[in-house]
Amino acid sequence: MKAEVYNINGKATGETVELPEVIFSTPKHEHAVYLCVKAQLANMRQGTHASKNRSAVSGGGRKPWRQKGRGVARAGTNRSPLWVGGGRAFGPQPRDYSQKVNKKLKKLARRSVLAEKFRGGDLKILQDFSVDTGKTKEFMPIVQSLEIGNNKALFLTAELDQKLVQACNNIPRIRTLRADLASTYDLINTKTIFVQQGAIAKLEEVLA
């Protein structure tokens, strides 16, 4: 399977690169993608939410009034959930939201997203490039040349290029990640994926 290589000006170089079949010929697996994205978003939750129930609210130890004879409803505490200032009934309590996903399923989901992006024309191979200063103004012309517009874009590199990451930080909706660290959510939560030539081997290494 071959793909055209583009330069940072968004122009085809006339060069092609061989893509690993094991990744880019993967059929669509919506459920695998769903399970991985759901698990990742769940694992990002802190789960520290808490509210006080009737036993945790301050006060309420004494019976407000005698059981009979007043002509009003009986009450044993003024901290019942029925009362203003009372405890919360069935309120949120701290919990662990984390979910486990098998390694094989994670690989399948990432392969599926990459293959679908490639088939849809939303994954492009770029010549390897870097920025000298890490300044946004140096990287901005590349973004404009690639005609990203207001869409989200993800750049996958073979190694972590700190200057490139720094240059991207001030540009909304643009991210740079090392290819082997991109999760299913990172891949699907973007319009276009730009893969540097050197990152293809990295993808094959972790996903094949």
Contacts in CASP RR format, 6 or more apart in sequence:
PFRMAT RR
TARGET T0000
AUTHOR 0000-0000-0000
METHOD contacts of the structure
MODEL  1
MKAEVYNINGKATGETVELPEVIFSTPKHEHAVYLCVKAQLANMRQGTHA
SKNRSAVSGGGRKPWRQKGRGVARAGTNRSPLWVGGGRAFGPQPRDYSQK
VNKKLKKLARRSVLAEKFRGGDLKILQDFSVDTGKTKEFMPIVQSLEIGN
NKALFLTAELDQKLVQACNNIPRIRTLRADLASTYDLINTKTIFVQQGAI
AKLEEVLA
1 18 0 8 1.000
1 19 0 8 1.000
1 20 0 8 1.000
1 21 0 8 1.000
1 24 0 8 1.000
1 25 0 8 1.000
2 16 0 8 1.000
2 17 0 8 1.000
2 18 0 8 1.000
2 19 0 8 1.000
3 16 0 8 1.000
3 17 0 8 1.000
3 19 0 8 1.000
3 118 0 8 1.000
3 125 0 8 1.000
4 12 0 8 1.000
4 13 0 8 1.000
4 14 0 8 1.000
4 15 0 8 1.000
4 16 0 8 1.000
4 125 0 8 1.000
5 12 0 8 1.000
5 13 0 8 1.000
5 14 0 8 1.000
5 15 0 8 1.000
5 16 0 8 1.000
5 17 0 8 1.000
5 125 0 8 1.000
5 126 0 8 1.000
5 127 0 8 1.000
5 197 0 8 1.000
6 12 0 8 1.000
6 13 0 8 1.000
6 124 0 8 1.000
6 125 0 8 1.000
6 126 0 8 1.000
6 127 0 8 1.000
7 13 0 8 1.000
7 126 0 8 1.000
7 127 0 8 1.000
8 126 0 8 1.000
8 127 0 8 1.000
8 129 0 8 1.000
8 142 0 8 1.000
8 145 0 8 1.000
8 146 0 8 1.000
9 145 0 8 1.000
10 145 0 8 1.000
10 146 0 8 1.000
10 147 0 8 1.000
13 127 0 8 1.000
17 125 0 8 1.000
17 197 0 8 1.000
17 200 0 8 1.000
19 118 0 8 1.000
19 125 0 8 1.000
19 200 0 8 1.000
20 200 0 8 1.000
20 203 0 8 1.000
20 204 0 8 1.000
20 207 0 8 1.000
20 208 0 8 1.000
22 111 0 8 1.000
22 204 0 8 1.000
22 207 0 8 1.000
22 208 0 8 1.000
23 111 0 8 1.000
23 114 0 8 1.000
23 115 0 8 1.000
23 203 0 8 1.000
23 204 0 8 1.000
23 207 0 8 1.000
23 208 0 8 1.000
24 114 0 8 1.000
24 115 0 8 1.000
24 118 0 8 1.000
25 115 0 8 1.000
26 108 0 8 1.000
26 111 0 8 1.000
26 112 0 8 1.000
26 114 0 8 1.000
26 115 0 8 1.000
27 112 0 8 1.000
27 115 0 8 1.000
28 112 0 8 1.000
28 115 0 8 1.000
28 116 0 8 1.000
29 108 0 8 1.000
29 109 0 8 1.000
29 112 0 8 1.000
32 105 0 8 1.000
32 108 0 8 1.000
32 109 0 8 1.000
32 112 0 8 1.000
33 109 0 8 1.000
33 112 0 8 1.000
33 113 0 8 1.000
33 184 0 8 1.000
33 188 0 8 1.000
35 101 0 8 1.000
35 105 0 8 1.000
35 109 0 8 1.000
36 101 0 8 1.000
36 105 0 8 1.000
36 106 0 8 1.000
36 109 0 8 1.000
36 110 0 8 1.000
36 183 0 8 1.000
36 184 0 8 1.000
36 185 0 8 1.000
37 109 0 8 1.000
37 184 0 8 1.000
37 185 0 8 1.000
37 188 0 8 1.000
38 99 0 8 1.000
39 99 0 8 1.000
39 100 0 8 1.000
39 101 0 8 1.000
40 183 0 8 1.000
40 184 0 8 1.000
40 185 0 8 1.000
41 185 0 8 1.000
42 97 0 8 1.000
42 98 0 8 1.000
42 99 0 8 1.000
43 97 0 8 1.000
43 98 0 8 1.000
43 99 0 8 1.000
45 97 0 8 1.000
47 94 0 8 1.000
47 95 0 8 1.000
47 96 0 8 1.000
47 97 0 8 1.000
48 94 0 8 1.000
49 92 0 8 1.000
49 93 0 8 1.000
49 94 0 8 1.000
50 92 0 8 1.000
50 93 0 8 1.000
50 94 0 8 1.000
51 87 0 8 1.000
51 88 0 8 1.000
51 91 0 8 1.000
51 92 0 8 1.000
51 93 0 8 1.000
52 87 0 8 1.000
52 88 0 8 1.000
53 81 0 8 1.000
53 87 0 8 1.000
53 88 0 8 1.000
53 89 0 8 1.000
53 91 0 8 1.000
54 77 0 8 1.000
54 79 0 8 1.000
54 80 0 8 1.000
54 81 0 8 1.000
54 86 0 8 1.000
54 87 0 8 1.000
54 89 0 8 1.000
56 87 0 8 1.000
57 79 0 8 1.000
57 85 0 8 1.000
57 86 0 8 1.000
57 87 0 8 1.000
58 79 0 8 1.000
59 78 0 8 1.000
59 79 0 8 1.000
60 77 0 8 1.000
60 78 0 8 1.000
60 79 0 8 1.000
61 77 0 8 1.000
61 79 0 8 1.000
63 75 0 8 1.000
63 76 0 8 1.000
63 77 0 8 1.000
64 75 0 8 1.000
64 76 0 8 1.000
64 77 0 8 1.000
64 78 0 8 1.000
65 72 0 8 1.000
65 75 0 8 1.000
67 74 0 8 1.000
68 74 0 8 1.000
75 83 0 8 1.000
78 85 0 8 1.000
78 86 0 8 1.000
79 85 0 8 1.000
79 86 0 8 1.000
79 87 0 8 1.000
80 86 0 8 1.000
80 87 0 8 1.000
81 87 0 8 1.000
81 88 0 8 1.000
81 89 0 8 1.000
106 183 0 8 1.000
106 184 0 8 1.000
107 206 0 8 1.000
107 207 0 8 1.000
109 184 0 8 1.000
110 182 0 8 1.000
110 183 0 8 1.000
110 184 0 8 1.000
110 187 0 8 1.000
110 207 0 8 1.000
111 207 0 8 1.000
113 184 0 8 1.000
113 187 0 8 1.000
113 188 0 8 1.000
114 123 0 8 1.000
114 187 0 8 1.000
114 193 0 8 1.000
114 203 0 8 1.000
114 207 0 8 1.000
117 123 0 8 1.000
117 187 0 8 1.000
117 192 0 8 1.000
117 193 0 8 1.000
122 191 0 8 1.000
122 192 0 8 1.000
122 193 0 8 1.000
123 192 0 8 1.000
123 193 0 8 1.000
123 194 0 8 1.000
123 195 0 8 1.000
124 192 0 8 1.000
124 193 0 8 1.000
124 194 0 8 1.000
124 195 0 8 1.000
125 194 0 8 1.000
125 195 0 8 1.000
125 196 0 8 1.000
125 197 0 8 1.000
125 200 0 8 1.000
126 155 0 8 1.000
126 194 0 8 1.000
126 195 0 8 1.000
126 196 0 8 1.000
126 197 0 8 1.000
127 196 0 8 1.000
127 197 0 8 1.000
128 158 0 8 1.000
128 196 0 8 1.000
128 197 0 8 1.000
128 198 0 8 1.000
129 142 0 8 1.000
129 196 0 8 1.000
130 161 0 8 1.000
130 163 0 8 1.000
130 164 0 8 1.000
131 138 0 8 1.000
131 139 0 8 1.000
131 161 0 8 1.000
131 163 0 8 1.000
131 164 0 8 1.000
131 167 0 8 1.000
132 138 0 8 1.000
132 163 0 8 1.000
133 163 0 8 1.000
133 167 0 8 1.000
134 163 0 8 1.000
134 164 0 8 1.000
134 166 0 8 1.000
134 167 0 8 1.000
135 166 0 8 1.000
135 167 0 8 1.000
136 167 0 8 1.000
136 168 0 8 1.000
136 169 0 8 1.000
136 170 0 8 1.000
136 171 0 8 1.000
138 167 0 8 1.000
139 164 0 8 1.000
139 167 0 8 1.000
139 168 0 8 1.000
139 171 0 8 1.000
140 171 0 8 1.000
143 149 0 8 1.000
143 153 0 8 1.000
143 171 0 8 1.000
143 174 0 8 1.000
146 153 0 8 1.000
146 192 0 8 1.000
146 194 0 8 1.000
148 173 0 8 1.000
148 174 0 8 1.000
148 191 0 8 1.000
148 192 0 8 1.000
150 173 0 8 1.000
151 173 0 8 1.000
151 191 0 8 1.000
151 192 0 8 1.000
152 173 0 8 1.000
152 174 0 8 1.000
152 175 0 8 1.000
152 189 0 8 1.000
152 190 0 8 1.000
152 191 0 8 1.000
152 192 0 8 1.000
153 173 0 8 1.000
153 174 0 8 1.000
153 175 0 8 1.000
153 190 0 8 1.000
153 191 0 8 1.000
153 192 0 8 1.000
153 193 0 8 1.000
153 194 0 8 1.000
154 175 0 8 1.000
154 176 0 8 1.000
154 177 0 8 1.000
154 182 0 8 1.000
154 186 0 8 1.000
154 187 0 8 1.000
154 190 0 8 1.000
154 192 0 8 1.000
154 193 0 8 1.000
154 194 0 8 1.000
155 164 0 8 1.000
155 168 0 8 1.000
155 174 0 8 1.000
155 175 0 8 1.000
155 176 0 8 1.000
155 177 0 8 1.000
155 194 0 8 1.000
155 196 0 8 1.000
156 176 0 8 1.000
156 177 0 8 1.000
156 178 0 8 1.000
156 179 0 8 1.000
156 182 0 8 1.000
156 193 0 8 1.000
156 194 0 8 1.000
156 195 0 8 1.000
156 196 0 8 1.000
156 199 0 8 1.000
156 203 0 8 1.000
157 164 0 8 1.000
157 176 0 8 1.000
157 177 0 8 1.000
157 178 0 8 1.000
157 179 0 8 1.000
157 196 0 8 1.000
157 198 0 8 1.000
157 199 0 8 1.000
158 178 0 8 1.000
158 179 0 8 1.000
158 196 0 8 1.000
158 198 0 8 1.000
158 199 0 8 1.000
158 201 0 8 1.000
158 202 0 8 1.000
159 178 0 8 1.000
160 178 0 8 1.000
161 176 0 8 1.000
164 176 0 8 1.000
165 176 0 8 1.000
168 174 0 8 1.000
168 175 0 8 1.000
168 176 0 8 1.000
175 186 0 8 1.000
175 190 0 8 1.000
177 186 0 8 1.000
178 199 0 8 1.000
178 202 0 8 1.000
179 195 0 8 1.000
179 199 0 8 1.000
179 200 0 8 1.000
179 202 0 8 1.000
179 203 0 8 1.000
179 206 0 8 1.000
180 202 0 8 1.000
180 203 0 8 1.000
180 205 0 8 1.000
180 206 0 8 1.000
187 193 0 8 1.000
195 203 0 8 1.000
END
